Amino acid sequence: MVTVAEELDRAVQGAFTRPVPKSAGAQMRYLVKRHGGRTKPVAELLGISQRTVERYVKNKIKAPRPQLADRLEREVRTRWQPQVRARAKQAAATTDGIMIDVQARFGYTAAPGSTDQARVRHLTLALPPRHAARLLQAREAGLTEDRLREIAAEALGEVYFRDNGRRAHGLEVELTDLIDLQFEL
């Protein structure tokens, strides 16, 4: 299932200027460096022994178990190029905005006499910086997936359905079944 949080993270990672380290040893060395050269916090982070971390750092172990490989990859990705990540978020929140490509079931609460039946739509549009800032701040604050969907639905409702206040006054949009979602900074 596609989530707003994962897709926002993927969009920010698209701004990276260098590739993420591939080998387990390089990934482990990066994490150790990020933790001030200490192996104990990295071991606690990954749920392995300190000695195992040291072995990876010295390339004595090269192939981690699949579960550890996934965890290692995820932890490195979340910490990779923090300044590039911050600049990309700042640009999206102040000047550039964010592109959204979503295929989902949209439900509506509208004035009497109009249809409020939910249906699947595929939308691709640019969200202005204020909506991008709201989404990125909500992701940083660790809000729930439901709340992130609500914020995305409010942004889509304002930009696409209500055309920035020019039509469909009082229309409330609900994003229910996410089929596909992609963000681009």
Residue frames relative to the residue before (quaternion, step in Angstrom):
aa qw qx qy qz dx dy dz
M 1.0000 0.0000 0.0000 0.0000 0.00 0.00 0.00
V 0.4286 -0.6994 0.5237 0.2299 3.55 -0.99 0.91
T 0.0866 -0.7920 0.6019 0.0549 3.58 -1.00 0.82
V 0.5871 -0.5853 0.4344 0.3522 3.53 -1.18 0.64
A 0.6435 0.5442 -0.3244 0.4295 3.59 0.94 -0.89
E 0.6811 0.4833 -0.2936 0.4651 3.60 0.84 -0.95
E 0.6799 0.4917 -0.2976 0.4554 3.57 0.92 -0.83
L 0.6127 0.5172 -0.3549 0.4808 3.61 1.07 -0.61
D 0.6395 0.5164 -0.3205 0.4709 3.57 0.99 -0.83
R 0.6553 0.5136 -0.3090 0.4598 3.58 0.95 -0.87
A 0.6378 0.5230 -0.3298 0.4592 3.60 1.01 -0.75
V 0.6551 0.4957 -0.3118 0.4774 3.57 0.97 -0.83
Q 0.6493 0.5172 -0.3146 0.4604 3.59 1.01 -0.78
G 0.5698 0.5976 -0.3741 0.4221 3.58 1.19 -0.40
A 0.6331 0.5373 -0.3270 0.4512 3.59 1.23 -0.32
F 0.4299 0.7151 -0.4654 0.2953 3.61 1.24 -0.13
T 0.3291 -0.7621 0.5311 0.1699 3.54 -1.03 0.84
R 0.7510 0.2324 -0.1645 0.5958 3.59 1.26 -0.30
P 0.5368 -0.6294 0.4377 0.3523 3.58 -1.09 0.59
V 0.5425 -0.5956 0.4887 0.3348 3.54 -1.22 0.61
P 0.5746 -0.5917 0.4176 0.3812 3.64 -0.97 0.71
K 0.3617 -0.7719 0.4928 0.1747 3.57 -0.93 0.94
S 0.7296 0.4320 -0.2658 0.4587 3.60 0.78 -0.96
A 0.6148 -0.5648 0.4059 0.3719 3.55 -1.19 0.59
G 0.6404 0.5340 -0.3273 0.4445 3.60 0.98 -0.78
A 0.6685 0.4892 -0.2952 0.4761 3.57 0.93 -0.91
Q 0.6434 0.5146 -0.3217 0.4665 3.58 1.00 -0.80
M 0.6666 0.4981 -0.3007 0.4659 3.57 0.94 -0.89
R 0.6382 0.5171 -0.3288 0.4661 3.61 0.97 -0.80
Y 0.6287 0.5316 -0.3339 0.4590 3.57 1.02 -0.78
L 0.6743 0.4891 -0.3030 0.4629 3.60 0.86 -0.92
V 0.6353 0.5157 -0.3312 0.4697 3.58 0.99 -0.80
K 0.6431 0.5174 -0.3221 0.4636 3.59 0.96 -0.84
R 0.6632 0.5094 -0.2987 0.4599 3.60 0.96 -0.87
H 0.7180 0.3961 -0.2382 0.5204 3.60 1.19 -0.51
G 0.6437 -0.5892 0.3070 0.3798 3.55 1.09 0.75
G 0.6710 -0.5211 0.2967 0.4361 3.58 1.11 0.62
R 0.5678 0.5914 -0.3827 0.4259 3.58 1.27 0.16
T 0.3465 -0.7665 0.5106 0.1782 3.55 -0.88 0.95
K 0.5685 0.6315 -0.3833 0.3620 3.60 1.10 -0.57
P 0.6817 0.4655 -0.3226 0.4631 3.68 0.80 -0.83
V 0.6198 0.5290 -0.3461 0.4650 3.60 1.09 -0.66
A 0.6344 0.5295 -0.3230 0.4612 3.58 1.00 -0.84
E 0.6642 0.4906 -0.2984 0.4787 3.59 0.96 -0.86
L 0.6287 0.5495 -0.3225 0.4458 3.57 1.02 -0.82
L 0.7702 0.3676 -0.1766 0.4904 3.56 0.93 -0.95
G 0.4357 -0.7185 0.4466 0.3072 3.57 1.24 -0.21
I 0.5731 0.5414 -0.3981 0.4689 3.58 1.06 0.76
S 0.6295 -0.5424 0.3834 0.4032 3.59 -1.26 0.15
Q 0.6201 -0.5456 0.4191 0.3771 3.53 -1.26 0.49
R 0.6308 0.5432 -0.3250 0.4488 3.57 1.03 -0.78
T 0.6294 0.5267 -0.3328 0.4645 3.59 1.03 -0.72
V 0.6179 0.5280 -0.3376 0.4748 3.57 1.01 -0.77
E 0.6565 0.5145 -0.3087 0.4572 3.57 0.90 -0.91
R 0.6395 0.5207 -0.3266 0.4618 3.60 1.01 -0.74
Y 0.6467 0.4994 -0.3246 0.4764 3.59 0.98 -0.76
V 0.6330 0.5420 -0.3316 0.4422 3.58 0.96 -0.86
K 0.7395 0.3944 -0.2133 0.5021 3.60 1.00 -0.84
N 0.4472 -0.7193 0.4146 0.3327 3.60 1.34 0.16
K 0.3588 0.7136 -0.5207 0.3015 3.59 1.02 0.72
I 0.7090 0.2153 -0.1821 0.6464 3.56 1.29 -0.41
K 0.1348 -0.8371 0.5280 0.0477 3.57 -0.78 0.99
A 0.7792 0.2875 -0.1464 0.5374 3.59 1.09 -0.63
P 0.2055 -0.8004 0.5513 0.1148 3.62 -0.30 1.19
R 0.6156 -0.4995 0.4440 0.4176 3.54 -1.31 0.32
P 0.6466 -0.5554 0.3412 0.3963 3.62 -1.05 0.63
Q 0.6498 0.5199 -0.3266 0.4481 3.59 0.96 -0.81
L 0.6699 0.4799 -0.2870 0.4883 3.58 0.97 -0.88
A 0.6182 0.5488 -0.3434 0.4459 3.59 1.02 -0.77
D 0.6585 0.5027 -0.3053 0.4696 3.60 0.96 -0.85
R 0.6677 0.4996 -0.2990 0.4639 3.57 0.92 -0.92
L 0.6435 0.5284 -0.3065 0.4612 3.57 1.00 -0.90
E 0.6510 0.5157 -0.3003 0.4691 3.57 0.93 -0.95
R 0.6716 0.5052 -0.2943 0.4551 3.59 0.89 -0.96
E 0.6791 0.4925 -0.2975 0.4559 3.60 0.89 -0.89
V 0.6441 0.4997 -0.3250 0.4794 3.60 1.02 -0.75
R 0.6526 0.5275 -0.3164 0.4424 3.61 0.91 -0.89
T 0.6820 0.4936 -0.3049 0.4453 3.59 0.93 -0.81
R 0.7401 0.3911 -0.2209 0.5005 3.59 1.20 -0.44
W 0.5044 0.6942 -0.4018 0.3196 3.60 1.26 -0.27
Q 0.8731 -0.0472 -0.0167 0.4849 3.56 -1.02 0.97
P 0.0349 -0.8511 0.5238 0.0066 3.60 0.54 1.12
Q 0.6505 0.5108 -0.3373 0.4496 3.62 1.02 -0.65
V 0.6300 0.5131 -0.3303 0.4803 3.60 1.03 -0.76
R 0.6287 0.5385 -0.3131 0.4656 3.55 1.02 -0.88
A 0.6771 0.4962 -0.2899 0.4596 3.59 0.89 -0.95
R 0.6494 0.5075 -0.3219 0.4659 3.61 0.98 -0.81
A 0.6477 0.5163 -0.3241 0.4570 3.60 0.95 -0.82
K 0.6612 0.4926 -0.3076 0.4749 3.59 0.95 -0.83
Q 0.6458 0.5252 -0.3162 0.4551 3.56 0.97 -0.85
A 0.6556 0.5045 -0.3098 0.4686 3.59 0.95 -0.86
A 0.6635 0.5005 -0.3082 0.4628 3.58 0.93 -0.85
A 0.7174 0.4671 -0.2521 0.4512 3.57 0.98 -0.84
T 0.7680 0.3694 -0.2069 0.4806 3.60 1.12 -0.45
T 0.8494 0.1404 -0.0448 0.5068 3.61 0.84 -0.85
D 0.7762 0.4228 -0.2091 0.4184 3.59 0.76 -1.01
G 0.2980 -0.7293 0.5535 0.2702 3.58 0.92 -0.84
I 0.3893 -0.7008 0.5473 0.2403 3.54 -1.29 -0.30
M 0.3557 -0.7067 0.5692 0.2239 3.57 -1.08 0.76
I 0.0787 -0.7815 0.6176 0.0408 3.55 -1.02 0.80
D 0.0672 -0.7484 0.6596 0.0175 3.53 -1.03 0.92
V 0.0995 0.8255 -0.5384 0.1373 3.55 -0.29 1.25
Q 0.0614 -0.7318 0.6768 0.0523 3.50 -1.15 0.78
A 0.2460 0.7706 -0.5342 0.2457 3.54 -0.45 1.24
R 0.5043 -0.5845 0.5220 0.3627 3.50 -1.35 0.09
F 0.1419 -0.7869 0.5990 0.0427 3.53 -0.76 1.12
G 0.1390 -0.7613 0.6291 0.0733 3.54 -0.95 0.95
Y 0.2176 -0.7960 0.5581 0.0868 3.56 -1.14 0.56
T 0.1404 -0.6964 0.6894 0.1417 3.49 -1.34 0.44
A 0.0769 0.8291 -0.5397 0.1244 3.53 -0.34 1.25
A 0.7161 -0.4244 0.3404 0.4373 3.52 -1.37 0.02
P 0.6155 -0.5467 0.4030 0.3999 3.62 -1.14 0.53
G 0.7437 0.3858 -0.2967 0.4583 3.54 -1.06 0.76
S 0.6824 0.4178 -0.2927 0.5236 3.58 1.21 -0.21
T 0.5660 -0.6116 0.4305 0.3468 3.55 -1.20 0.44
D 0.0941 -0.7925 0.6001 0.0548 3.54 -0.98 0.83
Q 0.3573 0.7474 -0.4837 0.2825 3.56 1.25 0.40
A 0.4276 -0.7093 0.5025 0.2479 3.56 -0.83 1.00
R 0.0651 0.7873 -0.6121 0.0366 3.56 -1.14 0.66
V 0.5551 -0.6127 0.4538 0.3325 3.53 -1.24 0.52
R 0.0007 0.7779 -0.6276 0.0296 3.53 -0.98 0.94
H 0.2259 -0.7280 0.6276 0.1587 3.53 -1.27 0.48
L 0.0101 0.8175 -0.5718 0.0672 3.57 -0.50 1.22
T 0.0199 -0.7471 0.6641 0.0209 3.52 -1.13 0.75
L 0.2715 0.7679 -0.5415 0.2082 3.56 -0.54 1.13
A 0.4995 -0.6360 0.5063 0.2994 3.52 -1.33 0.36
L 0.2315 -0.7477 0.6074 0.1359 3.54 -0.87 0.99
P 0.4920 -0.6733 0.4609 0.3036 3.61 -0.87 0.89
P 0.7206 -0.4793 0.2936 0.4059 3.58 -1.23 0.43
R 0.6387 0.5401 -0.3594 0.4139 3.62 0.92 -0.73
H 0.6655 0.4721 -0.3040 0.4917 3.60 1.05 -0.69
A 0.6150 0.5322 -0.3431 0.4699 3.57 1.05 -0.73
A 0.6473 0.5202 -0.3164 0.4585 3.58 0.95 -0.87
R 0.6524 0.5235 -0.3095 0.4523 3.57 0.95 -0.88
L 0.6661 0.4992 -0.2949 0.4693 3.57 0.94 -0.91
L 0.6957 0.4744 -0.2812 0.4603 3.58 0.84 -0.97
Q 0.6441 0.5055 -0.3264 0.4723 3.61 1.01 -0.71
A 0.6384 0.5181 -0.3267 0.4662 3.57 1.02 -0.76
R 0.6421 0.5105 -0.3214 0.4732 3.58 1.03 -0.76
E 0.6491 0.5149 -0.3098 0.4664 3.58 0.98 -0.86
A 0.6795 0.4898 -0.2861 0.4653 3.58 1.03 -0.79
G 0.4541 -0.7187 0.4276 0.3072 3.58 1.27 -0.16
L 0.2403 0.7863 -0.5353 0.1938 3.57 1.06 0.66
T 0.6258 -0.5663 0.3908 0.3674 3.56 -1.22 0.52
E 0.6578 -0.5105 0.3856 0.3975 3.53 -1.30 0.39
D 0.6271 0.5398 -0.3401 0.4470 3.60 1.00 -0.76
R 0.6689 0.4891 -0.3009 0.4720 3.58 0.94 -0.84
L 0.6261 0.5223 -0.3370 0.4707 3.60 1.04 -0.74
R 0.6340 0.5168 -0.3271 0.4732 3.59 1.03 -0.74
E 0.6337 0.5298 -0.3300 0.4569 3.58 1.00 -0.80
I 0.6592 0.5017 -0.3071 0.4683 3.58 0.95 -0.88
A 0.6453 0.5028 -0.3163 0.4804 3.59 0.99 -0.82
A 0.6511 0.5099 -0.3155 0.4652 3.61 0.97 -0.83
E 0.6348 0.5189 -0.3320 0.4664 3.60 0.99 -0.78
A 0.6534 0.5066 -0.3126 0.4677 3.58 0.97 -0.84
L 0.6702 0.4819 -0.2977 0.4796 3.59 0.89 -0.90
G 0.6291 0.5438 -0.3317 0.4455 3.57 1.02 -0.78
E 0.6993 0.4652 -0.2777 0.4664 3.55 0.90 -0.89
V 0.7353 0.4429 -0.2466 0.4497 3.58 0.79 -1.02
Y 0.7945 0.3257 -0.1663 0.4848 3.59 0.76 -0.99
F 0.7791 0.3835 -0.2107 0.4489 3.57 0.57 -1.13
R 0.7686 0.3077 -0.1865 0.5290 3.61 0.93 -0.80
D 0.3162 -0.7923 0.4736 0.2190 3.60 1.31 -0.01
N 0.6694 -0.5320 0.2750 0.4397 3.55 0.85 1.09
G 0.7623 -0.4057 0.1912 0.4667 3.57 0.95 0.93
R 0.5454 0.6454 -0.3924 0.3635 3.61 1.23 0.06
R 0.8058 0.0657 -0.0447 0.5868 3.61 1.20 -0.30
A 0.8190 0.2889 -0.2004 0.4535 3.55 -1.40 0.07
H 0.0653 0.8230 -0.5574 0.0872 3.57 0.81 0.98
G 0.8069 0.2726 -0.2079 0.4810 3.56 -0.97 0.84
L 0.4971 0.6484 -0.4346 0.3788 3.59 1.26 0.00
E 0.1136 -0.7753 0.6194 0.0489 3.57 -0.79 1.03
V 0.2260 -0.7936 0.5583 0.0858 3.56 -0.81 1.07
E 0.1068 -0.7773 0.6186 0.0411 3.52 -1.06 0.86
L 0.2478 -0.7606 0.5893 0.1134 3.56 -0.83 1.05
T 0.0766 -0.8487 0.5227 0.0238 3.59 -0.30 1.19
D 0.8374 0.0969 -0.0332 0.5369 3.62 0.06 -1.21
L 0.1910 -0.7825 0.5859 0.0892 3.57 -0.39 1.24
I 0.1813 -0.7795 0.5926 0.0911 3.56 -0.69 1.09
D 0.7765 -0.1088 0.1020 0.6123 3.56 0.92 -0.95
L 0.0258 0.7916 -0.6081 0.0544 3.55 -1.09 0.78
Q 0.0835 0.7726 -0.6260 0.0641 3.54 -1.01 0.87
F 0.1584 -0.7491 0.6365 0.0929 3.51 -1.13 0.80
E 0.0458 -0.7729 0.6313 0.0455 3.54 -1.22 0.53
L 0.3133 -0.7569 0.5469 0.1727 3.55 -0.81 1.04
